[in-house]
Amino acid sequence: MPELTPEDLYQLKKMQMDTEKKALELQKSQQDLNRFVLDLEHKHGLLAAGRNLDINAVSIKETVSASSHNGNGKGQTKEFLSSNVE
């Protein structure tokens, strides 16, 4: 296997750093999306009503208290309203 040239090593490190940068940008975008959803839930009174948006299923979920609580603080959810987005 041939040795890597200094230029090859530079390009390899540069690509690794670019990859790490994109991963951080992805995390920031995910956090921005989560914050936007939280703001929507607050604006439309869903949090106070015990509901939350499920952006993956395009639905609103209602948190249900259950006597068989598993102790993780999340409770159980049931689908409240569903709509399709085109």
Secondary structure, DSSP 8 states (H G I E B T S, - for coil): -----HHHHHHHHHHHHHHHHHHHHHHHHHHHHHHHHHHHHHHTTTTTTTEEEETTTTEEEEEE--TT--SSS--EEEEEEE----
